[in-house]
């Protein structure tokens, strides 16, 4: 069989019954025509067999770093890039924006630049 194919429910029941009969995992694998690895996984994981676990995601930020980002974000005087620079964080400014937006009560928005005041571009009306 190709890789990454899990045991069916029927195969799992057979594996568990044969295991109750005190057969080794290799012998069970021979009898059902599957690899010893897949039988080992089924026996060891039990009810969690075939269940994909969630990944932890980005772990570069510690809880302390998150709290420091939120503290500076609450003040509202720093851009995301300034927060990264001030705290010497190992993440990008985009990740800082994500952390600020994850709180739910705080929404980081892009700063609006001041309008340019053009001097000397006066128009003469005749």
Secondary structure, DSSP 8 states (H G I E B T S, - for coil): --TT----HHHHHHHHHHHHTT--HHHHHHHHTS-HHHHHHHHHHGGGTT---------SS-HHHHHHHHHHHHHT---HHHHHHHHT-SS-HHHHHHHHHHTSS-------------SS------
